[in-house]
Amino acid sequence: MAEKSKTVAALLCFFLGSLGIHRFYLGKIGTGILQIVLLVLGSILLVFGIGAFLYGILGLWVLIDFILILTGSLKAK
């Protein structure tokens, strides 16, 4: 497998982070799917007010991922 670019991962996280695309790029398929599920559930449950909480969790997760990618702590499998 070719070496994954830290810059590409950071850009994917910044622009498409809530979709988990950066996680798929890094080979972390399970957590990428989990991020998509949080986004979809948040969208569905937004009517009940719970969705905003799920969006907050997802946003915090993406921010932490972004920082971890920039520091080199989150690497490809």
N, CA, C and O atoms as a Maestro MAE file, in Angstrom:
{
 s_m_m2io_version
 :::
 2.0.0
}

f_m_ct {
 s_m_title
 :::
 protein
 m_atom[308] {
  # First column is atom index #
  i_m_mmod_type
  r_m_x_coord
  r_m_y_coord
  r_m_z_coord
  i_m_residue_number
  s_m_chain_name
  s_m_pdb_residue_name
  s_m_pdb_atom_name
  i_m_atomic_number
  :::
  1 25 0.850 -1.182 0.000 1 A "MET " " N  " 7
  2 3 0.000 0.000 0.000 1 A "MET " " CA " 6
  3 2 0.891 1.240 0.000 1 A "MET " " C  " 6
  4 15 1.885 1.297 0.724 1 A "MET " " O  " 8
  5 25 0.539 2.206 -0.795 2 A "ALA " " N  " 7
  6 3 1.313 3.442 -0.882 2 A "ALA " " CA " 6
  7 2 1.163 4.259 0.399 2 A "ALA " " C  " 6
  8 15 0.154 4.177 1.099 2 A "ALA " " O  " 8
  9 25 2.193 5.044 0.680 3 A "GLU " " N  " 7
  10 3 2.184 5.928 1.851 3 A "GLU " " CA " 6
  11 2 1.087 6.976 1.703 3 A "GLU " " C  " 6
  12 15 0.951 7.594 0.648 3 A "GLU " " O  " 8
  13 25 0.310 7.172 2.759 4 A "LYS " " N  " 7
  14 3 -0.786 8.134 2.729 4 A "LYS " " CA " 6
  15 2 -0.260 9.526 3.093 4 A "LYS " " C  " 6
  16 15 0.559 9.670 4.001 4 A "LYS " " O  " 8
  17 25 -0.733 10.536 2.385 5 A "SER " " N  " 7
  18 3 -0.291 11.904 2.599 5 A "SER " " CA " 6
  19 2 -1.005 12.534 3.791 5 A "SER " " C  " 6
  20 15 -2.231 12.496 3.891 5 A "SER " " O  " 8
  21 25 -0.215 13.113 4.689 6 A "LYS " " N  " 7
  22 3 -0.758 13.812 5.847 6 A "LYS " " CA " 6
  23 2 -1.550 15.039 5.404 6 A "LYS " " C  " 6
  24 15 -2.572 15.375 6.003 6 A "LYS " " O  " 8
  25 25 -1.074 15.706 4.353 7 A "THR " " N  " 7
  26 3 -1.749 16.899 3.842 7 A "THR " " CA " 6
  27 2 -3.118 16.558 3.266 7 A "THR " " C  " 6
  28 15 -4.098 17.260 3.516 7 A "THR " " O  " 8
  29 25 -3.181 15.479 2.497 8 A "VAL " " N  " 7
  30 3 -4.457 15.059 1.909 8 A "VAL " " CA " 6
  31 2 -5.441 14.680 3.017 8 A "VAL " " C  " 6
  32 15 -6.613 15.054 2.970 8 A "VAL " " O  " 8
  33 25 -4.963 13.945 3.999 9 A "ALA " " N  " 7
  34 3 -5.825 13.544 5.116 9 A "ALA " " CA " 6
  35 2 -6.346 14.769 5.866 9 A "ALA " " C  " 6
  36 15 -7.521 14.820 6.232 9 A "ALA " " O  " 8
  37 25 -5.477 15.754 6.096 10 A "ALA " " N  " 7
  38 3 -5.888 16.972 6.804 10 A "ALA " " CA " 6
  39 2 -6.917 17.761 5.992 10 A "ALA " " C  " 6
  40 15 -7.880 18.284 6.554 10 A "ALA " " O  " 8
  41 25 -6.722 17.849 4.687 11 A "LEU " " N  " 7
  42 3 -7.676 18.569 3.831 11 A "LEU " " CA " 6
  43 2 -9.023 17.850 3.782 11 A "LEU " " C  " 6
  44 15 -10.073 18.489 3.832 11 A "LEU " " O  " 8
  45 25 -8.990 16.533 3.686 12 A "LEU " " N  " 7
  46 3 -10.235 15.765 3.690 12 A "LEU " " CA " 6
  47 2 -10.966 15.946 5.013 12 A "LEU " " C  " 6
  48 15 -12.189 16.085 5.036 12 A "LEU " " O  " 8
  49 25 -10.223 15.944 6.108 13 A "CYS " " N  " 7
  50 3 -10.825 16.123 7.421 13 A "CYS " " CA " 6
  51 2 -11.431 17.521 7.551 13 A "CYS " " C  " 6
  52 15 -12.530 17.677 8.082 13 A "CYS " " O  " 8
  53 25 -10.717 18.529 7.067 14 A "PHE " " N  " 7
  54 3 -11.201 19.908 7.186 14 A "PHE " " CA " 6
  55 2 -12.464 20.142 6.366 14 A "PHE " " C  " 6
  56 15 -13.415 20.754 6.853 14 A "PHE " " O  " 8
  57 25 -12.480 19.658 5.121 15 A "PHE " " N  " 7
  58 3 -13.601 19.957 4.235 15 A "PHE " " CA " 6
  59 2 -14.726 18.916 4.275 15 A "PHE " " C  " 6
  60 15 -15.890 19.263 4.073 15 A "PHE " " O  " 8
  61 25 -14.394 17.652 4.533 16 A "LEU " " N  " 7
  62 3 -15.401 16.583 4.502 16 A "LEU " " CA " 6
  63 2 -15.398 15.769 5.794 16 A "LEU " " C  " 6
  64 15 -15.790 14.602 5.799 16 A "LEU " " O  " 8
  65 25 -14.964 16.378 6.872 17 A "GLY " " N  " 7
  66 3 -14.794 15.671 8.131 17 A "GLY " " CA " 6
  67 2 -16.040 15.011 8.658 17 A "GLY " " C  " 6
  68 15 -15.973 13.889 9.160 17 A "GLY " " O  " 8
  69 25 -17.170 15.666 8.561 18 A "SER " " N  " 7
  70 3 -18.399 15.092 9.118 18 A "SER " " CA " 6
  71 2 -18.860 13.854 8.350 18 A "SER " " C  " 6
  72 15 -19.669 13.076 8.856 18 A "SER " " O  " 8
  73 25 -18.353 13.670 7.143 19 A "LEU " " N  " 7
  74 3 -18.678 12.477 6.364 19 A "LEU " " CA " 6
  75 2 -17.695 11.340 6.631 19 A "LEU " " C  " 6
  76 15 -17.895 10.225 6.148 19 A "LEU " " O  " 8
  77 25 -16.640 11.609 7.391 20 A "GLY " " N  " 7
  78 3 -15.666 10.578 7.718 20 A "GLY " " CA " 6
  79 2 -14.759 10.180 6.572 20 A "GLY " " C  " 6
  80 15 -14.116 9.133 6.630 20 A "GLY " " O  " 8
  81 25 -14.697 10.991 5.536 21 A "ILE " " N  " 7
  82 3 -13.909 10.645 4.350 21 A "ILE " " CA " 6
  83 2 -12.432 10.489 4.704 21 A "ILE " " C  " 6
  84 15 -11.754 9.622 4.153 21 A "ILE " " O  " 8
  85 25 -11.931 11.313 5.609 22 A "HIS " " N  " 7
  86 3 -10.533 11.205 6.012 22 A "HIS " " CA " 6
  87 2 -10.250 9.866 6.679 22 A "HIS " " C  " 6
  88 15 -9.156 9.319 6.541 22 A "HIS " " O  " 8
  89 25 -11.230 9.342 7.398 23 A "ARG " " N  " 7
  90 3 -11.071 8.040 8.055 23 A "ARG " " CA " 6
  91 2 -11.003 6.924 7.003 23 A "ARG " " C  " 6
  92 15 -10.200 6.000 7.133 23 A "ARG " " O  " 8
  93 25 -11.834 7.007 5.974 24 A "PHE " " N  " 7
  94 3 -11.772 6.019 4.890 24 A "PHE " " CA " 6
  95 2 -10.414 6.099 4.191 24 A "PHE " " C  " 6
  96 15 -9.814 5.072 3.872 24 A "PHE " " O  " 8
  97 25 -9.938 7.313 3.955 25 A "TYR " " N  " 7
  98 3 -8.642 7.522 3.310 25 A "TYR " " CA " 6
  99 2 -7.516 6.884 4.119 25 A "TYR " " C  " 6
  100 15 -6.584 6.317 3.550 25 A "TYR " " O  " 8
  101 25 -7.601 6.977 5.446 26 A "LEU " " N  " 7
  102 3 -6.566 6.427 6.315 26 A "LEU " " CA " 6
  103 2 -6.751 4.932 6.584 26 A "LEU " " C  " 6
  104 15 -5.946 4.329 7.293 26 A "LEU " " O  " 8
  105 25 -7.799 4.333 6.026 27 A "GLY " " N  " 7
  106 3 -8.028 2.908 6.178 27 A "GLY " " CA " 6
  107 2 -8.791 2.526 7.431 27 A "GLY " " C  " 6
  108 15 -8.849 1.347 7.780 27 A "GLY " " O  " 8
  109 25 -9.365 3.482 8.102 28 A "LYS " " N  " 7
  110 3 -10.139 3.238 9.322 28 A "LYS " " CA " 6
  111 2 -11.628 3.209 8.964 28 A "LYS " " C  " 6
  112 15 -12.383 4.121 9.303 28 A "LYS " " O  " 8
  113 25 -12.024 2.157 8.282 29 A "ILE " " N  " 7
  114 3 -13.357 2.039 7.693 29 A "ILE " " CA " 6
  115 2 -14.456 2.038 8.756 29 A "ILE " " C  " 6
  116 15 -15.476 2.709 8.594 29 A "ILE " " O  " 8
  117 25 -14.254 1.298 9.828 30 A "GLY " " N  " 7
  118 3 -15.287 1.184 10.870 30 A "GLY " " CA " 6
  119 2 -15.654 2.520 11.491 30 A "GLY " " C  " 6
  120 15 -16.835 2.833 11.646 30 A "GLY " " O  " 8
  121 25 -14.651 3.307 11.847 31 A "THR " " N  " 7
  122 3 -14.941 4.608 12.458 31 A "THR " " CA " 6
  123 2 -15.429 5.615 11.417 31 A "THR " " C  " 6
  124 15 -16.142 6.561 11.753 31 A "THR " " O  " 8
  125 25 -15.047 5.413 10.158 32 A "GLY " " N  " 7
  126 3 -15.590 6.255 9.089 32 A "GLY " " CA " 6
  127 2 -17.087 6.036 8.938 32 A "GLY " " C  " 6
  128 15 -17.853 6.986 8.780 32 A "GLY " " O  " 8
  129 25 -17.494 4.776 8.988 33 A "ILE " " N  " 7
  130 3 -18.922 4.446 8.912 33 A "ILE " " CA " 6
  131 2 -19.652 5.011 10.131 33 A "ILE " " C  " 6
  132 15 -20.765 5.522 10.011 33 A "ILE " " O  " 8
  133 25 -19.023 4.917 11.300 34 A "LEU " " N  " 7
  134 3 -19.632 5.453 12.517 34 A "LEU " " CA " 6
  135 2 -19.853 6.962 12.420 34 A "LEU " " C  " 6
  136 15 -20.870 7.467 12.898 34 A "LEU " " O  " 8
  137 25 -18.927 7.678 11.817 35 A "GLN " " N  " 7
  138 3 -19.109 9.120 11.636 35 A "GLN " " CA " 6
  139 2 -20.275 9.413 10.691 35 A "GLN " " C  " 6
  140 15 -21.039 10.350 10.921 35 A "GLN " " O  " 8
  141 25 -20.412 8.624 9.642 36 A "ILE " " N  " 7
  142 3 -21.551 8.810 8.732 36 A "ILE " " CA " 6
  143 2 -22.857 8.510 9.461 36 A "ILE " " C  " 6
  144 15 -23.837 9.234 9.287 36 A "ILE " " O  " 8
  145 25 -22.885 7.455 10.275 37 A "VAL " " N  " 7
  146 3 -24.089 7.107 11.038 37 A "VAL " " CA " 6
  147 2 -24.457 8.232 11.997 37 A "VAL " " C  " 6
  148 15 -25.635 8.568 12.124 37 A "VAL " " O  " 8
  149 25 -23.466 8.826 12.680 38 A "LEU " " N  " 7
  150 3 -23.746 9.956 13.576 38 A "LEU " " CA " 6
  151 2 -24.335 11.137 12.806 38 A "LEU " " C  " 6
  152 15 -25.253 11.803 13.285 38 A "LEU " " O  " 8
  153 25 -23.806 11.391 11.617 39 A "LEU " " N  " 7
  154 3 -24.320 12.491 10.804 39 A "LEU " " CA " 6
  155 2 -25.767 12.238 10.386 39 A "LEU " " C  " 6
  156 15 -26.603 13.137 10.476 39 A "LEU " " O  " 8
  157 25 -26.064 11.032 9.935 40 A "VAL " " N  " 7
  158 3 -27.423 10.695 9.490 40 A "VAL " " CA " 6
  159 2 -28.393 10.711 10.664 40 A "VAL " " C  " 6
  160 15 -29.480 11.281 10.566 40 A "VAL " " O  " 8
  161 25 -28.004 10.084 11.780 41 A "LEU " " N  " 7
  162 3 -28.871 10.088 12.965 41 A "LEU " " CA " 6
  163 2 -29.092 11.507 13.484 41 A "LEU " " C  " 6
  164 15 -30.199 11.865 13.886 41 A "LEU " " O  " 8
  165 25 -28.030 12.310 13.472 42 A "GLY " " N  " 7
  166 3 -28.167 13.695 13.895 42 A "GLY " " CA " 6
  167 2 -29.153 14.458 13.024 42 A "GLY " " C  " 6
  168 15 -29.930 15.274 13.519 42 A "GLY " " O  " 8
  169 25 -29.116 14.186 11.726 43 A "SER " " N  " 7
  170 3 -30.036 14.847 10.804 43 A "SER " " CA " 6
  171 2 -31.476 14.416 11.043 43 A "SER " " C  " 6
  172 15 -32.396 15.233 11.003 43 A "SER " " O  " 8
  173 25 -31.661 13.125 11.292 44 A "ILE " " N  " 7
  174 3 -33.011 12.607 11.521 44 A "ILE " " CA " 6
  175 2 -33.565 13.102 12.853 44 A "ILE " " C  " 6
  176 15 -34.731 13.488 12.941 44 A "ILE " " O  " 8
  177 25 -32.726 13.090 13.887 45 A "LEU " " N  " 7
  178 3 -33.184 13.438 15.231 45 A "LEU " " CA " 6
  179 2 -33.114 14.931 15.531 45 A "LEU " " C  " 6
  180 15 -33.400 15.354 16.651 45 A "LEU " " O  " 8
  181 25 -32.740 15.719 14.548 46 A "LEU " " N  " 7
  182 3 -32.675 17.167 14.743 46 A "LEU " " CA " 6
  183 2 -34.036 17.738 15.114 46 A "LEU " " C  " 6
  184 15 -34.123 18.737 15.828 46 A "LEU " " O  " 8
  185 25 -35.076 17.116 14.639 47 A "VAL " " N  " 7
  186 3 -36.443 17.547 14.931 47 A "VAL " " CA " 6
  187 2 -36.731 17.461 16.427 47 A "VAL " " C  " 6
  188 15 -37.461 18.288 16.973 47 A "VAL " " O  " 8
  189 25 -36.158 16.463 17.079 48 A "PHE " " N  " 7
  190 3 -36.408 16.234 18.500 48 A "PHE " " CA " 6
  191 2 -35.403 16.933 19.401 48 A "PHE " " C  " 6
  192 15 -35.521 16.853 20.624 48 A "PHE " " O  " 8
  193 25 -34.429 17.608 18.836 49 A "GLY " " N  " 7
  194 3 -33.431 18.313 19.621 49 A "GLY " " CA " 6
  195 2 -32.215 17.480 19.961 49 A "GLY " " C  " 6
  196 15 -31.187 18.023 20.365 49 A "GLY " " O  " 8
  197 25 -32.313 16.177 19.806 50 A "ILE " " N  " 7
  198 3 -31.184 15.294 20.107 50 A "ILE " " CA " 6
  199 2 -30.120 15.408 19.016 50 A "ILE " " C  " 6
  200 15 -28.934 15.195 19.264 50 A "ILE " " O  " 8
  201 25 -30.554 15.738 17.835 51 A "GLY " " N  " 7
  202 3 -29.634 15.827 16.701 51 A "GLY " " CA " 6
  203 2 -28.551 16.849 16.901 51 A "GLY " " C  " 6
  204 15 -27.416 16.639 16.475 51 A "GLY " " O  " 8
  205 25 -28.877 17.959 17.546 52 A "ALA " " N  " 7
  206 3 -27.871 18.995 17.795 52 A "ALA " " CA " 6
  207 2 -26.767 18.451 18.702 52 A "ALA " " C  " 6
  208 15 -25.594 18.777 18.522 52 A "ALA " " O  " 8
  209 25 -27.144 17.629 19.669 53 A "PHE " " N  " 7
  210 3 -26.162 17.001 20.553 53 A "PHE " " CA " 6
  211 2 -25.252 16.058 19.754 53 A "PHE " " C  " 6
  212 15 -24.039 16.045 19.964 53 A "PHE " " O  " 8
  213 25 -25.832 15.274 18.845 54 A "LEU " " N  " 7
  214 3 -25.042 14.363 18.015 54 A "LEU " " CA " 6
  215 2 -24.122 15.133 17.071 54 A "LEU " " C  " 6
  216 15 -22.986 14.723 16.835 54 A "LEU " " O  " 8
  217 25 -24.611 16.245 16.535 55 A "TYR " " N  " 7
  218 3 -23.768 17.105 15.700 55 A "TYR " " CA " 6
  219 2 -22.584 17.639 16.506 55 A "TYR " " C  " 6
  220 15 -21.463 17.718 16.002 55 A "TYR " " O  " 8
  221 25 -22.842 18.001 17.751 56 A "GLY " " N  " 7
  222 3 -21.777 18.504 18.616 56 A "GLY " " CA " 6
  223 2 -20.708 17.449 18.865 56 A "GLY " " C  " 6
  224 15 -19.514 17.743 18.813 56 A "GLY " " O  " 8
  225 25 -21.137 16.224 19.134 57 A "ILE " " N  " 7
  226 3 -20.198 15.121 19.347 57 A "ILE " " CA " 6
  227 2 -19.371 14.883 18.083 57 A "ILE " " C  " 6
  228 15 -18.152 14.721 18.138 57 A "ILE " " O  " 8
  229 25 -20.061 14.867 16.954 58 A "LEU " " N  " 7
  230 3 -19.371 14.642 15.681 58 A "LEU " " CA " 6
  231 2 -18.390 15.776 15.386 58 A "LEU " " C  " 6
  232 15 -17.266 15.529 14.951 58 A "LEU " " O  " 8
  233 25 -18.809 16.997 15.618 59 A "GLY " " N  " 7
  234 3 -17.930 18.140 15.379 59 A "GLY " " CA " 6
  235 2 -16.684 18.105 16.249 59 A "GLY " " C  " 6
  236 15 -15.587 18.414 15.782 59 A "GLY " " O  " 8
  237 25 -16.849 17.733 17.506 60 A "LEU " " N  " 7
  238 3 -15.707 17.617 18.408 60 A "LEU " " CA " 6
  239 2 -14.776 16.496 17.955 60 A "LEU " " C  " 6
  240 15 -13.554 16.643 17.983 60 A "LEU " " O  " 8
  241 25 -15.361 15.382 17.541 61 A "TRP " " N  " 7
  242 3 -14.572 14.256 17.051 61 A "TRP " " CA " 6
  243 2 -13.751 14.660 15.822 61 A "TRP " " C  " 6
  244 15 -12.571 14.322 15.724 61 A "TRP " " O  " 8
  245 25 -14.372 15.378 14.894 62 A "VAL " " N  " 7
  246 3 -13.675 15.801 13.679 62 A "VAL " " CA " 6
  247 2 -12.561 16.790 14.030 62 A "VAL " " C  " 6
  248 15 -11.475 16.722 13.454 62 A "VAL " " O  " 8
  249 25 -12.815 17.696 14.956 63 A "LEU " " N  " 7
  250 3 -11.790 18.653 15.366 63 A "LEU " " CA " 6
  251 2 -10.590 17.928 15.985 63 A "LEU " " C  " 6
  252 15 -9.441 18.251 15.686 63 A "LEU " " O  " 8
  253 25 -10.867 16.954 16.842 64 A "ILE " " N  " 7
  254 3 -9.785 16.171 17.448 64 A "ILE " " CA " 6
  255 2 -9.025 15.389 16.379 64 A "ILE " " C  " 6
  256 15 -7.796 15.326 16.413 64 A "ILE " " O  " 8
  257 25 -9.753 14.791 15.427 65 A "ASP " " N  " 7
  258 3 -9.099 14.085 14.322 65 A "ASP " " CA " 6
  259 2 -8.188 15.025 13.538 65 A "ASP " " C  " 6
  260 15 -7.069 14.657 13.179 65 A "ASP " " O  " 8
  261 25 -8.664 16.227 13.275 66 A "PHE " " N  " 7
  262 3 -7.885 17.211 12.516 66 A "PHE " " CA " 6
  263 2 -6.578 17.527 13.244 66 A "PHE " " C  " 6
  264 15 -5.511 17.574 12.632 66 A "PHE " " O  " 8
  265 25 -6.673 17.739 14.540 67 A "ILE " " N  " 7
  266 3 -5.476 18.036 15.337 67 A "ILE " " CA " 6
  267 2 -4.536 16.834 15.357 67 A "ILE " " C  " 6
  268 15 -3.321 16.987 15.235 67 A "ILE " " O  " 8
  269 25 -5.104 15.637 15.512 68 A "LEU " " N  " 7
  270 3 -4.276 14.429 15.529 68 A "LEU " " CA " 6
  271 2 -3.584 14.196 14.194 68 A "LEU " " C  " 6
  272 15 -2.443 13.733 14.166 68 A "LEU " " O  " 8
  273 25 -4.247 14.505 13.096 69 A "ILE " " N  " 7
  274 3 -3.637 14.357 11.772 69 A "ILE " " CA " 6
  275 2 -2.485 15.345 11.631 69 A "ILE " " C  " 6
  276 15 -1.406 14.985 11.160 69 A "ILE " " O  " 8
  277 25 -2.715 16.589 12.038 70 A "LEU " " N  " 7
  278 3 -1.655 17.604 11.906 70 A "LEU " " CA " 6
  279 2 -0.441 17.290 12.772 70 A "LEU " " C  " 6
  280 15 0.687 17.592 12.383 70 A "LEU " " O  " 8
  281 25 -0.656 16.686 13.943 71 A "THR " " N  " 7
  282 3 0.459 16.350 14.822 71 A "THR " " CA " 6
  283 2 1.102 15.010 14.454 71 A "THR " " C  " 6
  284 15 2.156 14.664 14.987 71 A "THR " " O  " 8
  285 25 0.484 14.267 13.560 72 A "GLY " " N  " 7
  286 3 1.034 12.986 13.124 72 A "GLY " " CA " 6
  287 2 0.644 11.819 14.012 72 A "GLY " " C  " 6
  288 15 1.192 10.726 13.867 72 A "GLY " " O  " 8
  289 25 -0.291 12.029 14.927 73 A "SER " " N  " 7
  290 3 -0.708 10.958 15.837 73 A "SER " " CA " 6
  291 2 -1.721 10.013 15.208 73 A "SER " " C  " 6
  292 15 -1.793 8.847 15.596 73 A "SER " " O  " 8
  293 25 -2.507 10.490 14.245 74 A "LEU " " N  " 7
  294 3 -3.506 9.659 13.571 74 A "LEU " " CA " 6
  295 2 -2.920 9.253 12.216 74 A "LEU " " C  " 6
  296 15 -2.798 10.067 11.301 74 A "LEU " " O  " 8
  297 25 -2.566 7.979 12.119 75 A "LYS " " N  " 7
  298 3 -1.873 7.500 10.920 75 A "LYS " " CA " 6
  299 2 -2.705 6.431 10.219 75 A "LYS " " C  " 6
  300 15 -3.663 5.895 10.777 75 A "LYS " " O  " 8
  301 25 -2.315 6.141 8.993 76 A "ALA " " N  " 7
  302 3 -2.996 5.114 8.195 76 A "ALA " " CA " 6
  303 2 -2.697 3.733 8.744 76 A "ALA " " C  " 6
  304 15 -1.640 3.498 9.330 76 A "ALA " " O  " 8
  305 25 -3.626 2.834 8.551 77 A "LYS " " N  " 7
  306 3 -3.426 1.426 8.954 77 A "LYS " " CA " 6
  307 2 -2.425 0.769 8.065 77 A "LYS " " C  " 6
  308 15 -2.122 -0.411 8.242 77 A "LYS " " O  " 8
  :::
 }
 m_bond[307] {
  # First column is bond index #
  i_m_from
  i_m_to
  i_m_order
  :::
  1 1 2 1
  2 2 3 1
  3 3 4 2
  4 3 5 1
  5 5 6 1
  6 6 7 1
  7 7 8 2
  8 7 9 1
  9 9 10 1
  10 10 11 1
  11 11 12 2
  12 11 13 1
  13 13 14 1
  14 14 15 1
  15 15 16 2
  16 15 17 1
  17 17 18 1
  18 18 19 1
  19 19 20 2
  20 19 21 1
  21 21 22 1
  22 22 23 1
  23 23 24 2
  24 23 25 1
  25 25 26 1
  26 26 27 1
  27 27 28 2
  28 27 29 1
  29 29 30 1
  30 30 31 1
  31 31 32 2
  32 31 33 1
  33 33 34 1
  34 34 35 1
  35 35 36 2
  36 35 37 1
  37 37 38 1
  38 38 39 1
  39 39 40 2
  40 39 41 1
  41 41 42 1
  42 42 43 1
  43 43 44 2
  44 43 45 1
  45 45 46 1
  46 46 47 1
  47 47 48 2
  48 47 49 1
  49 49 50 1
  50 50 51 1
  51 51 52 2
  52 51 53 1
  53 53 54 1
  54 54 55 1
  55 55 56 2
  56 55 57 1
  57 57 58 1
  58 58 59 1
  59 59 60 2
  60 59 61 1
  61 61 62 1
  62 62 63 1
  63 63 64 2
  64 63 65 1
  65 65 66 1
  66 66 67 1
  67 67 68 2
  68 67 69 1
  69 69 70 1
  70 70 71 1
  71 71 72 2
  72 71 73 1
  73 73 74 1
  74 74 75 1
  75 75 76 2
  76 75 77 1
  77 77 78 1
  78 78 79 1
  79 79 80 2
  80 79 81 1
  81 81 82 1
  82 82 83 1
  83 83 84 2
  84 83 85 1
  85 85 86 1
  86 86 87 1
  87 87 88 2
  88 87 89 1
  89 89 90 1
  90 90 91 1
  91 91 92 2
  92 91 93 1
  93 93 94 1
  94 94 95 1
  95 95 96 2
  96 95 97 1
  97 97 98 1
  98 98 99 1
  99 99 100 2
  100 99 101 1
  101 101 102 1
  102 102 103 1
  103 103 104 2
  104 103 105 1
  105 105 106 1
  106 106 107 1
  107 107 108 2
  108 107 109 1
  109 109 110 1
  110 110 111 1
  111 111 112 2
  112 111 113 1
  113 113 114 1
  114 114 115 1
  115 115 116 2
  116 115 117 1
  117 117 118 1
  118 118 119 1
  119 119 120 2
  120 119 121 1
  121 121 122 1
  122 122 123 1
  123 123 124 2
  124 123 125 1
  125 125 126 1
  126 126 127 1
  127 127 128 2
  128 127 129 1
  129 129 130 1
  130 130 131 1
  131 131 132 2
  132 131 133 1
  133 133 134 1
  134 134 135 1
  135 135 136 2
  136 135 137 1
  137 137 138 1
  138 138 139 1
  139 139 140 2
  140 139 141 1
  141 141 142 1
  142 142 143 1
  143 143 144 2
  144 143 145 1
  145 145 146 1
  146 146 147 1
  147 147 148 2
  148 147 149 1
  149 149 150 1
  150 150 151 1
  151 151 152 2
  152 151 153 1
  153 153 154 1
  154 154 155 1
  155 155 156 2
  156 155 157 1
  157 157 158 1
  158 158 159 1
  159 159 160 2
  160 159 161 1
  161 161 162 1
  162 162 163 1
  163 163 164 2
  164 163 165 1
  165 165 166 1
  166 166 167 1
  167 167 168 2
  168 167 169 1
  169 169 170 1
  170 170 171 1
  171 171 172 2
  172 171 173 1
  173 173 174 1
  174 174 175 1
  175 175 176 2
  176 175 177 1
  177 177 178 1
  178 178 179 1
  179 179 180 2
  180 179 181 1
  181 181 182 1
  182 182 183 1
  183 183 184 2
  184 183 185 1
  185 185 186 1
  186 186 187 1
  187 187 188 2
  188 187 189 1
  189 189 190 1
  190 190 191 1
  191 191 192 2
  192 191 193 1
  193 193 194 1
  194 194 195 1
  195 195 196 2
  196 195 197 1
  197 197 198 1
  198 198 199 1
  199 199 200 2
  200 199 201 1
  201 201 202 1
  202 202 203 1
  203 203 204 2
  204 203 205 1
  205 205 206 1
  206 206 207 1
  207 207 208 2
  208 207 209 1
  209 209 210 1
  210 210 211 1
  211 211 212 2
  212 211 213 1
  213 213 214 1
  214 214 215 1
  215 215 216 2
  216 215 217 1
  217 217 218 1
  218 218 219 1
  219 219 220 2
  220 219 221 1
  221 221 222 1
  222 222 223 1
  223 223 224 2
  224 223 225 1
  225 225 226 1
  226 226 227 1
  227 227 228 2
  228 227 229 1
  229 229 230 1
  230 230 231 1
  231 231 232 2
  232 231 233 1
  233 233 234 1
  234 234 235 1
  235 235 236 2
  236 235 237 1
  237 237 238 1
  238 238 239 1
  239 239 240 2
  240 239 241 1
  241 241 242 1
  242 242 243 1
  243 243 244 2
  244 243 245 1
  245 245 246 1
  246 246 247 1
  247 247 248 2
  248 247 249 1
  249 249 250 1
  250 250 251 1
  251 251 252 2
  252 251 253 1
  253 253 254 1
  254 254 255 1
  255 255 256 2
  256 255 257 1
  257 257 258 1
  258 258 259 1
  259 259 260 2
  260 259 261 1
  261 261 262 1
  262 262 263 1
  263 263 264 2
  264 263 265 1
  265 265 266 1
  266 266 267 1
  267 267 268 2
  268 267 269 1
  269 269 270 1
  270 270 271 1
  271 271 272 2
  272 271 273 1
  273 273 274 1
  274 274 275 1
  275 275 276 2
  276 275 277 1
  277 277 278 1
  278 278 279 1
  279 279 280 2
  280 279 281 1
  281 281 282 1
  282 282 283 1
  283 283 284 2
  284 283 285 1
  285 285 286 1
  286 286 287 1
  287 287 288 2
  288 287 289 1
  289 289 290 1
  290 290 291 1
  291 291 292 2
  292 291 293 1
  293 293 294 1
  294 294 295 1
  295 295 296 2
  296 295 297 1
  297 297 298 1
  298 298 299 1
  299 299 300 2
  300 299 301 1
  301 301 302 1
  302 302 303 1
  303 303 304 2
  304 303 305 1
  305 305 306 1
  306 306 307 1
  307 307 308 2
  :::
 }
}
